[in-house]
């Protein structure tokens, strides 16, 4: 089954072909005979009842410095395509949210992956609130007095922007830290959004596990170990990926959340687990599949395309 596949992503020229999950998904699509079309989010258009994109036919190859070729720029009606991948990185701002509203107008006749309605309504740091027994003590608030009381109760906390990504703006505040008020002032000057705080988990020194789920089923995991002197384990800020297996607790967490992810059309999801606790459910633009494939040969992209092809055949 040859599919017409459009990919909405950040500029392709700047990606790291050894780490970028979207690149691996595109490579697998091409290997399976699907045709590719690439555009950036600013080129998504609603006009007179239809949704268009201005972009380019795309070919990809694993050659550093020469990893893609674009055809002639053109405008396409996305209703004519089989699949649209929603793959630009956060921040999850109003620009991002607007793309979900527009893509929702063509889904599911054109299959948008992940389902844009539930991407919009399930941002990574909020979807976990549906599972309080699986997560560390968590607070979502903007009020400084409330955040102070939460830290007084738990002693050592992580404070971060509610809609951030890649480890940006993540702070550990232990009982002796005096920067809470200053950080609150800083964040308040940037936006009007609440902050999210969680009880600090010492197990993060052993790594922050990224578990990849495809259509609600776990396919494998990598461990991201913080750099020396760092609290954050994100690979964007120097976290070191290592191979790791799934524990019984990991499988318990996946069994609890998997049916919900499948029901909401979240084909590619990456969850974060520290010790025994679920900390995030990443649905906007998860990463980690290339590292997983290097470590144990698990081809997550293949599994994703098998799921998507089955959905298109059923449709």
C-alpha positions in Angstrom: 0.0 0.0 0.0 1.7 3.2 -1.2 0.6 6.2 0.8 0.9 9.9 0.2 2.5 11.2 3.4 2.9 14.9 4.4 5.2 15.8 7.3 4.7 19.0 9.3 8.0 19.6 11.0 10.6 22.2 11.9 13.2 23.1 9.2 14.7 19.8 8.0 18.1 21.2 7.2 19.1 21.7 10.8 18.2 18.2 12.1 20.7 15.7 13.5 20.1 12.7 11.3 21.6 10.4 14.0 19.0 11.4 16.6 16.0 12.9 15.0 12.9 10.7 15.2 11.0 12.4 12.4 13.9 11.7 10.0 13.8 8.0 11.0 10.1 7.9 10.4 10.5 9.5 7.0 13.3 7.0 6.1 11.1 4.1 7.0 8.2 5.5 5.0 10.3 5.9 1.9 11.7 2.4 2.3 8.1 1.1 2.3 7.3 2.9 -0.9 5.4 5.9 0.5 5.8 9.3 -1.1 6.8 12.2 1.1 5.9 15.9 1.2 7.5 18.3 3.7 6.3 21.7 5.0 6.9 23.8 8.1 4.1 24.9 10.4 4.1 28.5 9.2 3.1 27.2 5.7 -0.1 25.5 6.9 -3.1 27.4 5.4 -6.9 27.4 5.9 -8.7 28.9 2.9 -12.4 28.9 2.1 -13.2 25.7 3.8 -10.1 23.7 2.9 -6.7 23.1 4.5 -3.6 23.5 2.4 0.2 23.5 2.9 2.9 25.1 0.8 6.0 22.8 0.7 8.1 20.4 -1.3 8.2 16.8 -2.4 10.9 15.2 -0.2 13.5 12.5 -0.5 15.7 11.5 2.5 18.9 9.6 2.9 21.3 8.9 5.8 24.2 11.0 4.5 25.4 13.8 6.8 25.4 17.1 5.1 23.3 15.7 2.2 20.4 14.1 4.0 17.5 15.4 1.9 16.4 16.6 -1.6 13.4 18.9 -2.2 11.3 19.0 -5.3 9.7 22.1 -6.7 7.8 24.2 -4.2 4.0 23.7 -4.5 0.8 24.1 -2.7 -1.2 21.0 -1.9 -4.7 20.3 -0.5 -4.1 18.1 2.5 -7.5 16.4 2.1 -5.9 14.7 -0.9 -3.2 13.1 1.2 -3.4 9.8 3.1 -1.4 10.8 6.2 -0.1 13.9 7.9 2.5 13.6 10.6 2.3 16.4 13.2 5.9 16.6 14.2 7.1 20.1 15.0 8.7 20.5 18.4 7.1 22.4 21.2 6.9 25.0 22.9 3.2 24.2 23.1 2.1 27.7 22.4 -0.9 29.3 20.6 0.9 28.7 17.3 1.1 25.0 18.0 -2.5 24.8 19.2 -3.7 26.6 16.1 -2.1 23.9 13.9 -4.1 21.3 15.8 -7.3 23.1 15.1 -6.6 23.3 11.4 -5.4 19.7 11.0 -8.4 18.5 13.0 -10.6 19.7 10.0 -9.1 17.0 7.7 -8.8 14.2 10.3 -9.6 11.3 10.1 -10.3 11.3 6.3 -6.7 12.3 6.1 -5.1 10.4 9.0 -3.3 12.9 11.2 -0.7 11.3 13.5 -0.9 11.9 16.4 -4.7 12.8 16.5 -4.6 16.6 16.8 -7.7 16.9 19.0 -6.0 14.8 21.7 -2.6 16.3 21.2 -4.2 19.7 21.9 -6.1 18.3 24.9 -3.3 16.1 26.3 -0.1 18.2 26.7 2.7 16.2 28.3 2.8 17.7 31.7 -1.0 17.7 32.1 -2.0 14.3 30.8 -0.2 12.6 33.7 -2.7 14.3 36.1 -5.2 11.6 35.1 -3.0 9.1 36.9 -2.1 10.6 40.3 -1.3 7.2 41.8 1.4 6.6 39.2 3.1 10.0 39.6 5.1 11.8 42.3 3.3 14.5 44.3 2.5 17.2 41.7 1.3 20.8 41.8 0.1 23.0 39.0 -0.2 26.6 40.2 0.9 30.2 39.6 0.5 31.6 43.1 3.8 31.9 44.9 2.3 31.3 48.3 0.9 28.0 47.1 4.2 26.9 45.5 6.1 27.8 48.7 3.7 25.7 50.8 4.2 22.7 48.4 8.0 23.0 48.8 7.6 23.3 52.6 5.7 20.1 52.5 8.0 18.1 50.2 11.3 19.8 50.9 13.1 19.2 47.6 11.2 19.9 44.4 11.5 20.3 40.7 10.0 23.5 39.2 9.4 23.9 35.5 7.3 25.7 32.9 4.0 23.9 32.2 4.5 24.0 28.4 8.2 23.8 28.1 10.3 21.1 26.5 13.8 19.7 26.2 14.7 20.5 29.8 14.6 24.2 29.3 13.7 26.2 32.4 13.8 23.2 34.7 15.1 24.0 38.2 15.7 21.9 41.3 14.9 23.7 44.5 16.2 22.0 47.7 15.2 23.2 51.2 18.2 25.5 51.4 17.6 27.2 48.0 16.6 30.8 48.2 15.7 31.4 44.6 12.0 30.5 44.5 10.7 34.0 44.6 13.2 35.2 42.0 12.3 32.3 39.7 8.6 32.9 40.1 9.2 36.6 39.2 11.2 35.6 36.1 8.5 33.1 34.9 5.7 35.6 35.6 7.5 38.2 33.5 7.7 35.8 30.5 4.1 34.5 30.4 0.8 34.1 32.3 0.9 30.4 32.5 1.0 28.3 35.7 4.1 26.4 36.7 4.3 22.8 37.5 6.2 21.5 40.5 6.9 17.9 41.5 8.6 16.3 44.5 12.2 15.7 43.6 13.0 12.0 42.9 16.6 11.1 43.9 16.5 8.1 41.6 17.0 10.6 38.7 20.7 10.2 39.4 20.4 6.7 38.0 18.6 8.0 34.9 15.3 9.2 33.5 13.8 6.3 31.5 12.1 7.1 28.1 9.7 4.4 27.2 8.4 4.3 23.6 4.8 3.2 23.1 3.3 2.6 19.6 -0.5 2.5 19.5 -0.5 2.1 23.3 2.0 -0.8 23.4 5.5 -0.5 24.8 8.2 -1.4 22.3 11.3 -0.6 24.4 13.1 2.0 26.5 16.3 4.0 26.8 17.8 5.4 29.9 18.9 9.0 29.9 21.6 9.7 32.6 22.2 13.3 33.7 25.6 14.8 33.1 27.9 15.3 36.1 26.5 18.2 38.2 23.2 18.3 36.3 19.7 17.4 37.5 18.2 17.3 34.0 18.6 14.2 32.0 17.2 15.4 28.6 19.6 14.7 25.7 19.2 18.3 24.6 21.1 19.4 27.7 23.8 16.7 27.8 22.0 13.6 29.1 23.7 10.4 28.1 21.5 7.7 26.5 22.1 4.1 27.7 20.4 0.8 26.9 17.9 -0.4 29.5 15.0 -3.0 29.8 11.5 -2.6 31.1 10.7 -3.5 34.7 7.5 -4.9 36.0 6.6 -1.4 37.3 7.2 0.0 33.8 4.9 -2.6 32.3 2.3 -1.8 34.9 2.4 1.9 34.0 2.2 1.1 30.3 -0.8 -1.3 30.9 -2.6 1.5 32.7 -2.1 4.3 30.2 -1.8 2.3 26.9 -5.6 1.8 26.3 -6.2 5.5 26.8 -3.5 6.4 24.3 -4.8 4.0 21.7 -8.4 5.2 22.1 -7.2 8.8 21.6 -5.2 8.1 18.5 -1.8 8.6 19.9 0.3 6.4 17.7 3.8 7.5 18.8 4.2 8.4 22.5 7.2 8.7 24.8 6.7 8.5 28.5 9.2 9.5 31.2 9.7 7.3 34.2 12.1 8.0 37.1 12.4 5.1 39.5 8.9 3.8 40.0 7.1 7.1 39.0 5.6 8.4 35.8 6.6 12.1 35.3 5.5 12.9 31.7 3.5 11.5 28.8 4.9 13.1 25.6 2.5 13.2 22.7 3.5 16.3 20.7 6.9 15.3 19.3 8.5 12.4 21.1 12.0 11.4 20.5 14.3 8.4 21.3 13.6 5.9 18.6 17.0 6.1 16.9 18.8 5.5 20.2 16.5 2.6 20.9 17.2 1.1 17.5 21.0 1.4 17.9 20.9 -0.2 21.4 18.8 -3.3 20.7 17.7 -3.2 17.0 14.1 -2.3 17.8 12.6 -0.7 14.8 9.9 1.5 16.3 9.4 3.4 13.0 8.5 0.1 11.3 5.9 -0.7 13.9 4.4 2.8 13.5 4.0 2.4 9.8 2.4 -1.0 10.2 -0.2 0.5 12.6 -0.8 3.5 10.2 -1.1 1.2 7.1 -3.6 -0.9 9.0 -5.6 2.2 9.9 -5.6 3.4 6.3 -6.6 0.0 5.0 -9.5 -0.2 7.5 -10.6 3.3 6.6 
